[in-house]
Amino acid sequence: MTVTGTVTQVPGGIPGAEAGIHLRLLATSDLHAHLLPYNYYADRRDDGVGLAGLAALVEQARAECPNTLLFDNGDTLQGAPLGDAALSDLMPSGAPHPMIAAMNGLGYDAASLGNHDFDYGLEALEAALAGARYPVVLANVRRAGDGGPLVAPHVILDRAVIGADGAVHRLRIGVTGATPPQVMQWGRTRLAGRLEVDPILPAVAREVALLRAAGADVVVVLAHTGLGTDTAAPGDENVGRCLAALPGVDAVIAGHTHRAFPGGGEGLVAGRPLVQPGFFGSHLGQIDLELRAGAQGWVVRRADARLRTGDEAGVEDRRALRRRLRRLPDFRAQMARGHRLTRSFSARPIGATAVPLETYFSLLAPCAATQLIAEAQRVAVAPLLAGRDDLAALPLLSCTTPFKAGGRGGPDAYTDIPAGPLRLRHAADLYPYANGLALVRATGAQLREWLERSASAFLQVVPGGDGSGQPQPMLDHGFASYNFDIFDGLTYEIDLSRPARTNAEGDEVRDGPGRIRNLRLDGGGPVRDEAEFLVVTNTYRAAGGGHFPVAAACAPVCTLPDPVRDLLVAHVAARPGPLAPRPRPSWSFTPLGGTAVVYETGPGALAHGDRAAALGLAPDGIGAAGFARYLLRL
């Protein structure tokens, strides 16, 4: 597939380049349906998110270099209320998806797909892509049966570019993409029997070779994968560094893990430029290539990679950025349409709560927010168990997680719903993903291993102090809070004097005794390794998502394809009056002789002083990263 276009801006180039072509590649990734600088969960402006905040930076970068291409790296359509609104009855028939329409308006040159773009199902994805005026590429996903590609495995963008000598040259830019093969595990209820997904590295290597054979001067890989390490096994999820080392690759756009790279250091991996532009529109990735004519055509002689944010602009620069944004009328019109649609959808009433639903202390103790989800899951699965005598004797556990509780998301990434009316935006705040419901059989040994993975949310604590004279930090902020699973129906202790058996990413780093102690049924006896239990969880976790191989090893019983959020909405709407979920006892921390630790959470926690006091927390100001600090003695 070949797409043609022309460049007519004034000449420019890498400073100091005497000849050749300066080619600039811009990239977004993991936008997750964040179009505007707006928090639809709280119904207020949020300047820290949104493609709109990057649009003016894109225009500024284009003005600096006449030969600029703009790419997106996937996880674009799902992850915020706008993504749900686009599938609602409020969406005008035949109208393009708001994210796709906005990206058309901003002039994207090509894009790839992330695993979450498949969350709404294949029909919804294909309907959204039908509105794209730019090519979408994916090397490692095929249709089951005939093996045909879901989208084009690669594209060659044929561009007229301006050289440093002022002459117009023809340049052929090859683009391919890849998504994690684990998408078939995480989305198997929607994708099984319909798609086949290959490992990333061999699929990309194949397409790179084809692009070079077809005459591509430059090859760019849009890889919805994290950086990983310098070596990779077949089927690995995060292989960005290995992609950069593939022969024939000139530049890599990474993503998926919501990291920002380069973080101030050199943006070269295996000698090739690589960027990973954060998430939700936090960063714009920029790769600059200096091309020189060689015997076989244009070759990269120098490369640079960096990240850009709106924060780097001064007052005058910000005014100029706003002026540039005003020169994008189509993009602005699509933003306005998407905003109106999403606010109307998110405002629909579903019920009421008599208590606040917040997650500020959800890694320290059970909370009403996760308890509500646990109860909704129990209600939803009850009809599936009716008449199942083989399951009736097994204890039923409801596994939930605080999806928004700081960590990588930062000090503002918490749920904070006040007592009062509940609307659809609140349900999306509590449960932002489109997971279905799964019921599995687990042994006591498997439950213990499952909990050990969750316990890696915490740093190791030295009893009595680490010698610094300061309270020890308690939380590993590199841990994603949505991997902190809570089992309603169990009680247990977490011993922080012991090292975690896995790191924040879920990689097993040590053997030996774990952190989980005194594992018991709530109100019952100890959990024996050979005992069996029923666990209701989400389809993502049941497939091992979040690096929980133990969950995937549990025996499946059945699944409900309905999104858990829809089941939550139905549960709330069925209540005759305001909800008042009361958290049940679950985990506690093994006493460590009064050792002082610091629990960090969002600054919004300061408005919940009664809850902090009940947990034995003493406020200790705001830390350098913006988290509220609380002192606690274990």
BAZATI-718450 format. One line per 8 residues: number of its first residue (from 1); their letters; for each residue x, y, z of C-alpha. Coordinates in Angstrom, 2 decimals, decimal comma. Each point is the difference from the previous one (the first is absolute). Layout:
<atoms>
NUM) a) X/Y/Z | ...
</atoms>
This chain:
<atoms>
1) mtvtgtvt) 0,00/0,00/0,00 | 1,40/3,42/-0,98 | -1,23/3,38/1,18 | 1,22/3,12/-1,78 | 0,27/3,58/1,19 | 2,04/3,16/-0,35 | 1,81/2,40/2,30 | -0,06/3,71/-0,84
9) qvpggipg) 1,35/1,74/3,12 | 3,23/1,97/0,08 | 3,30/-1,89/0,18 | 1,54/-1,03/3,30 | 2,39/-2,61/1,33 | 2,03/-1,34/2,88 | 2,31/2,81/1,12 | 3,45/-0,50/-1,49
17) aeagihlr) -1,12/-2,32/-2,77 | 1,75/1,07/-3,21 | -2,11/-2,09/-2,36 | -2,60/-2,74/-0,03 | -3,51/-0,15/1,45 | -1,28/0,71/3,48 | -2,93/-2,34/0,66 | -2,01/0,42/3,20
25) llatsdlh) -2,25/-2,70/1,45 | -2,59/0,97/2,64 | -1,89/-2,57/2,05 | -2,77/-0,46/2,53 | -0,82/-3,21/1,85 | -2,47/-1,30/2,56 | -2,39/2,93/-0,34 | -2,77/-2,24/1,34
33) ahllpyny) -2,83/2,16/-1,37 | 1,35/3,12/1,71 | -0,78/2,65/-2,59 | -0,52/3,17/2,01 | 1,65/1,34/3,16 | -3,01/-1,12/2,03 | -0,63/-2,43/2,86 | -3,43/-1,43/-0,81
41) yadrrddg) 0,00/-2,08/3,18 | 0,07/3,16/2,13 | -1,62/2,22/-2,68 | 2,74/2,62/0,06 | 2,90/1,24/-2,11 | 3,30/-1,86/0,22 | 2,91/1,58/-1,86 | 2,17/-3,06/0,53
49) vglaglaa) -1,76/-2,23/-2,52 | -1,28/-0,03/-3,55 | 1,07/0,04/-3,62 | -1,18/3,60/-0,19 | 2,88/1,02/2,25 | 2,46/-1,49/-2,48 | -1,61/1,38/-3,16 | 1,66/3,39/0,21
57) lveqarae) 3,35/-1,68/0,76 | -0,47/-2,06/-3,15 | -0,53/3,17/-2,00 | 3,04/1,62/1,60 | 2,15/-3,03/-0,83 | -1,28/0,05/-3,57 | 0,86/3,69/-0,33 | 3,56/-0,75/1,15
65) cpntllfd) 0,51/-2,72/-2,61 | -1,75/-0,13/-3,38 | 0,37/-3,77/-0,31 | -2,07/-1,28/2,90 | -2,13/-3,11/0,41 | -2,45/-0,68/2,85 | -0,72/-3,52/1,30 | -2,14/-1,60/2,70
73) ngdtlqga) 1,01/-3,19/1,74 | -3,32/-1,41/1,21 | -2,18/-0,39/3,07 | -1,86/2,94/-1,45 | -3,69/-0,90/0,15 | -0,57/-1,32/3,55 | 0,80/1,12/3,52 | -2,11/3,10/0,69
81) plgdaals) -3,72/0,89/-0,14 | 0,34/1,33/-3,54 | 0,72/-3,54/-1,19 | -3,20/-1,27/1,62 | -2,06/2,95/-1,25 | 1,10/-0,73/-3,57 | -1,81/-3,35/0,23 | -3,14/1,36/1,68
89) dlmpsgap) -3,40/0,84/-1,46 | 1,02/3,67/0,10 | 2,53/-0,53/-2,79 | -1,51/1,19/-3,31 | -0,41/-2,81/-2,51 | 2,87/-0,08/-2,47 | 2,04/2,63/1,83 | 3,75/-0,70/0,31
97) hpmiaamn) 1,41/-0,99/3,36 | 0,94/3,23/1,85 | 3,64/-1,05/0,43 | 0,34/-1,03/-3,65 | -1,69/3,20/-1,17 | 2,33/2,14/2,11 | 3,05/-1,85/-1,26 | -1,21/0,55/-3,55
105) glgydaas) -0,22/3,69/0,79 | 3,52/0,08/1,43 | 1,40/-1,69/-3,09 | 1,41/-3,30/1,23 | 2,07/-1,85/-2,58 | -0,40/-3,56/1,35 | -0,91/-1,92/3,15 | 0,09/-3,44/1,55
113) lgnhdfdy) -2,20/-1,78/2,57 | 0,46/-0,80/3,68 | -1,54/-2,85/1,95 | -2,72/2,20/1,53 | -1,21/1,03/-3,44 | -1,47/-3,52/-0,20 | -1,86/0,27/3,33 | -3,36/0,92/-1,50
121) glealeaa) 0,11/-2,84/-2,51 | 0,95/-0,35/-3,63 | -3,13/1,60/-1,46 | 0,44/3,17/2,04 | 3,69/0,20/-0,92 | -0,61/-0,42/-3,72 | -2,82/2,55/0,07 | 2,33/2,53/1,63
129) lagarypv) 2,86/-0,65/-2,43 | -2,32/0,42/-2,98 | -0,01/3,74/0,70 | 3,79/0,41/0,01 | 1,51/2,09/-2,79 | 3,45/-1,39/0,79 | 1,29/-3,58/-0,34 | -0,06/-2,33/3,00
137) vlanvrra) 2,65/-2,74/0,00 | 0,53/-3,16/2,01 | 2,51/-2,73/-0,84 | -0,92/-2,73/2,45 | -3,81/-0,29/-0,04 | -1,82/-2,19/-2,53 | -3,57/-1,10/-0,47 | -0,64/-3,58/1,07
145) gdggplva) -0,81/-2,40/-2,79 | 1,25/1,67/-3,16 | 2,99/1,62/1,72 | -0,63/3,32/-1,67 | 1,22/3,16/1,76 | -2,36/1,91/2,27 | 1,55/3,21/-1,33 | 2,93/0,60/-2,34
153) phvildra) 3,18/-1,54/1,47 | 2,03/2,95/-1,29 | -0,25/3,15/-2,07 | 2,43/2,09/-2,03 | -0,59/3,73/0,28 | 1,23/1,68/-3,18 | 0,93/3,58/0,86 | 1,54/2,97/-1,78
161) vigadgav) 2,43/1,55/2,48 | 2,25/3,04/0,00 | 3,72/-0,60/0,38 | 2,52/2,20/1,73 | 0,98/1,20/-3,48 | -3,54/1,28/-0,60 | -0,72/-2,63/-2,63 | -3,08/-2,23/0,07
169) hrlrigvt) 0,74/-3,71/0,37 | -2,14/-3,11/0,00 | 0,12/-2,00/3,23 | -1,66/-3,34/0,70 | -0,72/-0,61/3,69 | -0,94/-3,56/0,90 | -2,19/-0,49/3,07 | -1,04/-3,19/1,77
177) gatppqvm) -1,50/-0,68/3,41 | -0,57/-2,65/2,66 | -2,11/-0,66/3,07 | 0,62/-2,36/2,95 | -0,87/-3,62/-0,87 | -1,56/-0,26/3,46 | -3,01/1,89/-1,38 | -1,43/-3,40/-0,91
185) qwgrtrla) 0,18/-1,07/3,65 | -1,35/3,22/1,45 | -2,81/0,29/-2,55 | -0,66/-3,66/-0,74 | -3,74/0,23/0,75 | -0,33/2,48/-2,89 | 2,81/-1,06/-2,33 | 0,36/-3,79/0,28
193) grlevdpi) -0,59/-1,69/-3,34 | 0,03/3,32/-1,83 | 3,62/1,15/0,13 | 3,46/-1,51/0,21 | 2,92/1,98/1,41 | 3,67/-0,74/-0,66 | 3,04/0,86/2,14 | 1,13/3,56/-0,61
201) lpavarev) 3,66/-0,41/-0,98 | -0,27/-2,47/-2,91 | -3,10/1,74/-1,36 | 1,68/3,41/0,00 | 3,25/-1,41/-1,42 | -1,99/-1,47/-2,90 | -1,73/3,29/-0,80 | 3,22/2,02/0,33
209) allraaga) 1,65/-2,28/-2,57 | -2,99/0,43/-2,32 | 0,10/3,78/0,40 | 3,70/0,12/-0,84 | -0,55/-2,23/-3,01 | -2,79/2,33/-1,15 | 2,38/2,96/0,06 | -0,67/1,66/3,34
217) dvvvvlah) 2,68/2,59/0,79 | -0,92/0,16/3,69 | -1,79/-2,61/2,13 | -2,00/0,94/3,10 | -1,49/-2,53/2,43 | -3,13/0,97/1,95 | 0,35/-2,54/2,79 | -2,66/-0,13/2,69
225) tglgtdta) 2,45/-1,65/2,37 | 2,15/1,11/2,90 | 3,77/0,25/-0,11 | 0,72/-3,39/1,60 | 3,61/-1,17/0,10 | 2,73/-0,62/-2,56 | -1,11/-3,62/-0,36 | -3,47/-1,42/-0,55
233) apgdenvg) -1,69/-3,38/-0,10 | -2,57/-0,83/-2,68 | -3,34/1,54/0,85 | 1,34/2,54/2,49 | -2,26/2,95/0,70 | 2,61/2,77/0,20 | 2,71/-0,11/-2,68 | 0,69/3,62/-0,97
241) rclaalpg) 3,76/-0,23/0,51 | 0,21/-3,14/-2,12 | -2,02/1,66/-2,77 | 2,51/2,84/-0,13 | 2,75/-2,56/-0,63 | -1,74/-1,62/-2,98 | 1,84/0,46/-3,32 | -1,67/2,54/-2,22
249) vdaviagh) -1,78/1,95/2,75 | 0,70/3,74/0,17 | -2,34/1,16/2,79 | -2,29/-1,55/2,62 | -3,06/1,46/1,71 | -0,71/-2,02/3,17 | -2,96/0,09/2,39 | -2,32/-2,28/2,00
257) thrafpgg) 1,64/0,29/3,43 | -0,79/3,72/0,40 | 3,64/0,91/0,55 | 1,76/3,07/-1,36 | 3,25/-0,53/-1,92 | 2,51/1,53/-0,33 | -0,23/1,52/3,43 | 2,77/2,54/-0,45
265) geglvagr) 2,70/-2,38/-1,19 | 0,96/-1,08/-3,48 | -2,91/-1,25/-2,05 | 1,99/-2,58/-1,95 | -0,47/-3,74/0,50 | 2,32/-2,33/-1,91 | 1,09/3,12/-1,86 | -3,55/0,76/-1,24
273) plvqpgff) -2,30/2,75/1,27 | -2,90/-1,14/2,19 | -2,71/1,97/1,77 | -2,79/-1,06/2,33 | -2,32/3,00/0,43 | -1,70/-0,70/3,34 | -3,77/-0,28/0,19 | -3,25/2,01/-0,18
281) gshlgqid) 1,80/2,67/-2,05 | 2,68/0,66/2,60 | 2,81/0,23/-2,59 | 0,65/0,42/-3,69 | 2,76/-2,23/-1,32 | 2,43/1,54/-2,48 | 2,65/-1,74/-2,10 | 2,26/2,00/-2,32
289) lelragaq) 1,86/-1,80/-2,77 | 2,73/1,45/-2,17 | 0,00/-1,81/-3,34 | 2,80/0,04/-2,53 | 0,02/-1,36/-3,54 | 1,97/-3,23/-0,35 | 0,69/-2,50/-2,74 | -3,22/-1,87/0,79
297) gwvvrrad) -2,14/3,07/0,74 | -0,65/2,03/3,11 | 1,55/-1,23/3,26 | -0,17/1,26/3,59 | 3,24/1,72/0,99 | -1,08/1,50/3,31 | -2,99/-0,38/2,30 | -1,41/1,58/3,11
305) arlrtgde) -2,99/-0,87/2,19 | -1,75/2,09/2,64 | -3,32/0,63/1,70 | -1,87/3,29/-0,06 | -2,66/1,32/2,36 | -1,96/3,21/0,27 | 1,85/0,74/3,25 | 3,19/0,85/-1,91
313) agvedrra) -1,61/3,04/-1,63 | 0,23/3,47/1,54 | -2,91/2,44/0,18 | 0,59/1,38/-3,50 | 0,50/-3,50/-1,38 | -3,29/-1,13/1,55 | -1,79/2,91/-1,65 | 1,55/-0,97/-3,32
321) lrrrlrrl) -1,09/-3,60/0,58 | -3,58/1,13/0,57 | 0,12/2,04/-3,21 | 1,18/-3,06/-1,90 | -2,84/-2,04/1,47 | -2,49/2,57/-1,28 | 1,32/-0,70/-3,49 | -1,34/-3,57/0,21
329) pdfraqma) -3,75/0,59/-0,44 | -0,87/-3,60/-0,87 | 1,86/-1,34/3,03 | -1,66/2,56/2,29 | -3,46/-0,81/-1,37 | 0,50/-3,73/0,63 | 1,20/0,72/3,54 | -3,15/2,00/0,72
337) rghrltrs) -2,26/-2,74/-1,36 | 1,76/-2,68/2,01 | -0,19/2,10/3,16 | -3,74/0,60/-0,28 | -0,65/-3,67/-0,69 | 2,09/-1,21/2,93 | -1,41/2,42/2,57 | -3,58/-0,87/-0,96
345) fsarpiga) 0,70/-3,72/0,20 | 1,94/0,20/3,27 | -2,72/2,00/1,75 | -2,64/-2,74/-0,19 | -1,22/-0,85/3,53 | 0,27/-3,57/1,30 | -0,68/0,25/3,75 | 1,47/1,46/3,19
353) tavplety) 2,54/-0,72/2,72 | -0,30/0,86/3,67 | 3,77/-0,18/0,52 | 3,02/1,36/-1,88 | 1,61/-2,41/-2,45 | 3,72/0,81/0,01 | 3,21/-1,96/-0,51 | 2,55/2,14/1,84
361) fsllapca) 0,62/-2,66/2,65 | -0,87/-3,07/-2,09 | 3,51/-1,47/0,17 | -0,08/0,28/3,76 | -3,46/-1,37/0,83 | -3,22/-1,10/-1,74 | -2,18/2,89/-1,15 | -3,62/0,58/-0,99
369) atqliaea) 0,93/0,44/-3,68 | 1,49/-3,48/-0,45 | -2,63/-1,53/2,30 | -2,75/1,28/-2,31 | 1,65/-1,70/-2,98 | 0,46/-3,22/1,98 | -3,69/-0,05/0,90 | -1,09/0,72/-3,58
377) qrvavapl) 2,15/-2,90/-1,24 | -1,54/-2,38/2,54 | -3,52/0,99/-1,05 | 0,83/-0,38/-3,70 | 1,48/-3,47/0,34 | -2,73/-1,42/2,26 | -2,30/-1,09/-2,89 | 2,90/-1,88/-1,58
385) lagrddla) 0,36/-2,12/3,13 | -3,68/-0,88/0,32 | -0,44/-3,73/-0,38 | 3,75/-0,70/-0,03 | 0,19/-2,57/2,79 | 3,65/-0,62/-0,85 | 0,82/3,59/0,96 | -2,45/0,62/2,85
393) alpllsct) 2,38/-1,16/2,73 | 2,91/2,18/-1,12 | 0,57/3,37/1,74 | -0,56/2,92/-2,39 | 2,61/2,78/0,03 | -0,40/3,29/-1,86 | 3,28/1,41/-1,33 | 0,13/3,74/-0,66
401) tpfkaggr) 2,64/2,67/-0,36 | 0,30/3,78/0,45 | 0,47/0,98/-3,64 | 0,94/3,58/0,84 | 2,22/0,25/3,06 | 3,11/1,98/-0,89 | 3,10/-1,93/-0,91 | 1,05/0,65/-3,58
409) ggpdaytd) -3,05/2,22/-0,51 | 1,32/2,59/2,45 | -1,58/1,89/2,92 | -3,19/0,89/-1,88 | -0,84/-3,53/-1,12 | -2,53/-0,90/2,69 | -3,73/-0,53/0,16 | -1,77/2,54/2,23
417) ipagplrl) -3,80/-0,16/-0,30 | -1,92/1,95/2,65 | -3,14/-1,30/1,67 | -3,03/0,90/-2,09 | -1,29/-0,73/-3,52 | 1,87/-2,53/-2,12 | 0,35/0,43/-3,76 | 1,52/-2,01/-2,81
425) rhaadlyp) 3,24/1,96/0,36 | 0,31/-1,32/3,55 | -0,39/-3,61/-1,15 | 2,74/0,62/-2,58 | 2,16/1,52/2,73 | -0,42/-3,11/2,15 | 0,47/-2,40/-2,94 | 1,71/1,61/-3,02
433) yanglalv) 0,61/-3,17/-2,03 | -2,26/-2,08/-2,25 | 0,81/-3,33/1,70 | -2,55/-2,79/0,19 | -0,62/-2,17/3,05 | 1,70/-3,36/0,53 | -0,52/-2,79/2,52 | 2,94/-2,33/0,74
441) ratgaqlr) 0,87/-2,80/2,43 | 3,13/0,62/2,04 | 1,85/-2,00/2,62 | 1,24/1,46/3,23 | 3,56/-0,18/-1,32 | -1,02/1,97/-3,08 | -1,72/2,64/2,12 | 3,17/0,46/2,02
449) ewlersas) 2,10/0,41/-3,15 | -2,59/2,43/-1,42 | 0,23/2,13/3,13 | 3,82/-0,07/-0,05 | -0,10/1,71/-3,41 | -2,29/2,71/1,40 | 2,23/0,47/3,04 | 2,79/1,29/-2,24
457) aflqvvpg) -1,80/3,35/0,21 | 2,04/0,61/3,15 | 3,67/0,63/0,65 | 1,90/-2,05/2,56 | 0,08/1,55/3,47 | 2,87/-0,53/2,46 | -1,46/-0,63/3,48 | 1,08/2,70/2,42
465) gdgsgqpq) 1,26/2,30/-2,76 | 2,48/-0,02/-2,85 | 2,60/2,11/1,81 | -0,90/3,24/-1,77 | -1,98/1,37/2,92 | -2,92/0,60/-2,38 | -3,26/-1,90/-0,48 | 0,33/-2,57/-2,76
473) pmldhgfa) -2,04/0,29/-3,20 | -2,73/-2,61/-0,23 | -1,21/0,06/-3,62 | 1,76/-0,82/-3,24 | -1,33/2,72/-2,33 | 1,13/-2,02/-2,99 | -2,73/-2,51/0,84 | -3,28/0,41/-1,88
481) synfdifd) -2,83/0,14/2,54 | -2,30/-1,98/-2,27 | 2,22/-3,00/0,77 | -0,73/0,19/3,74 | -2,67/-2,69/0,20 | -2,28/-0,11/3,03 | -1,87/-3,21/0,89 | -3,32/0,62/1,67
489) gltyeidl) -0,49/-3,07/2,19 | 3,60/-0,48/1,13 | 2,08/1,45/2,83 | 3,79/-0,04/0,10 | 3,12/1,90/1,06 | 2,68/1,54/-2,21 | 3,46/-0,17/1,59 | 1,96/2,96/-1,34
497) srpartna) 3,18/-1,09/1,78 | 0,31/-2,64/-2,72 | 1,03/0,89/-3,56 | -2,59/-0,22/-2,75 | 0,21/-3,13/-2,15 | -0,80/1,97/-3,17 | 0,93/3,49/-1,11 | -2,49/2,70/-0,95
505) egdevrdg) -0,22/-1,41/-3,54 | -0,84/-3,49/1,25 | 3,35/-1,63/-0,76 | 0,99/-2,57/2,61 | 3,18/1,26/1,62 | 0,51/-2,33/2,97 | -1,05/-3,28/1,56 | -0,48/-0,70/3,66
513) pgrirnlr) -2,67/0,93/2,52 | -2,58/2,42/-1,28 | -1,74/2,92/1,66 | -3,47/-1,55/0,40 | -0,66/-1,34/3,49 | -3,02/-1,30/1,95 | -2,15/-0,47/-3,10 | -3,53/-0,85/1,16
521) ldgggpvr) -3,58/0,01/-1,17 | -1,81/3,03/1,38 | -1,68/-1,36/3,14 | 1,42/-3,47/-0,64 | 3,11/-2,09/0,32 | 3,42/0,05/-1,65 | 0,22/-0,39/-3,76 | 1,60/-3,36/-0,80
529) deaeflvv) 2,08/-0,31/-3,17 | -2,15/-2,82/-1,38 | -3,36/1,65/0,77 | -2,09/1,26/-2,94 | -1,76/3,33/-0,42 | -2,06/1,84/-2,59 | 1,40/3,39/-0,98 | -1,98/2,58/-1,94
537) tntyraag) 2,37/2,39/-1,75 | 0,24/1,77/-3,34 | 0,85/-1,60/-3,33 | 3,27/1,92/-0,27 | 1,30/-1,38/3,28 | -1,36/-3,50/-0,61 | 2,09/-0,07/-3,18 | 3,14/0,90/1,98
545) gghfpvaa) -0,12/3,71/-0,82 | 2,23/2,21/2,15 | 2,60/-2,79/0,18 | -2,13/-2,32/2,14 | 0,85/-3,41/-1,53 | -1,52/-1,66/3,04 | -3,41/1,42/-0,91 | 0,26/-1,45/-3,50
553) acapvctl) 0,91/-3,38/1,54 | -3,25/-0,13/1,98 | -2,73/-2,24/-1,42 | -2,57/2,05/-1,95 | -3,66/-0,50/0,88 | -1,85/2,56/-2,15 | 0,06/3,59/-1,20 | -2,47/2,83/-0,41
561) pdpvrdll) 0,84/2,12/-3,05 | -1,90/3,00/1,35 | 2,44/2,70/1,15 | 0,37/0,01/3,78 | -0,80/3,72/-0,08 | -3,42/-0,75/-1,49 | -0,60/-2,56/2,75 | 1,04/2,62/2,54
569) vahvaarp) -2,45/2,52/-1,47 | -2,80/-2,59/0,12 | 0,85/-0,81/3,62 | -0,13/3,66/1,01 | -3,20/0,69/-1,93 | -1,76/-2,98/1,62 | 0,45/1,36/3,52 | -3,16/1,63/1,43
577) gplaprpr) 1,99/2,72/1,76 | 3,52/1,38/0,41 | 2,77/-2,58/0,21 | 2,13/-0,31/3,12 | 2,63/-2,69/-0,64 | 1,86/-0,95/3,18 | 3,50/-1,35/-0,56 | 0,57/-3,48/1,39
585) pswsftpl) 3,23/-0,92/1,79 | 2,68/-1,24/-2,37 | 3,73/0,62/0,28 | 2,08/1,56/2,73 | 3,73/0,47/0,50 | 2,09/-2,19/2,26 | 1,00/2,09/3,05 | 3,63/1,13/-0,15
593) ggtavvye) 0,45/1,42/3,49 | -1,29/3,47/-0,81 | 2,37/0,57/-2,95 | -0,77/3,38/-1,60 | -0,96/0,03/-3,69 | -1,38/2,57/-2,44 | -3,19/-0,69/-1,94 | -0,33/2,29/-3,02
601) tgpgalah) -3,29/0,76/-1,71 | -1,78/2,71/-1,95 | -0,31/3,45/1,61 | -3,78/-0,36/-0,23 | 0,32/-2,38/2,95 | 0,37/3,01/2,28 | -3,76/0,55/-0,32 | -0,57/-3,45/1,53
609) gdraaalg) 1,63/0,61/3,36 | -2,38/-2,23/1,95 | 0,88/-3,01/-2,12 | 3,74/0,71/0,32 | -0,30/0,29/3,76 | -1,94/-3,26/0,22 | 2,87/-1,74/-1,78 | 2,58/1,43/2,40
617) lapdgiga) 1,49/2,42/-2,52 | 1,56/3,35/0,91 | 0,32/2,60/-2,81 | 3,59/0,99/-0,86 | -0,33/2,58/-2,77 | 0,36/-0,30/-3,77 | 3,02/-1,72/-1,53 | 2,10/1,18/-2,93
625) agfaryll) -1,95/-2,18/-2,46 | -3,30/1,52/1,09 | -1,22/-2,88/2,15 | -1,44/0,63/3,46 | 2,16/-1,66/2,66 | -1,40/-1,82/3,03 | 1,98/-1,52/2,84 | -0,93/-3,47/1,20
633) rl) 1,50/-2,39/2,53 | -0,03/-3,70/-0,76
</atoms>
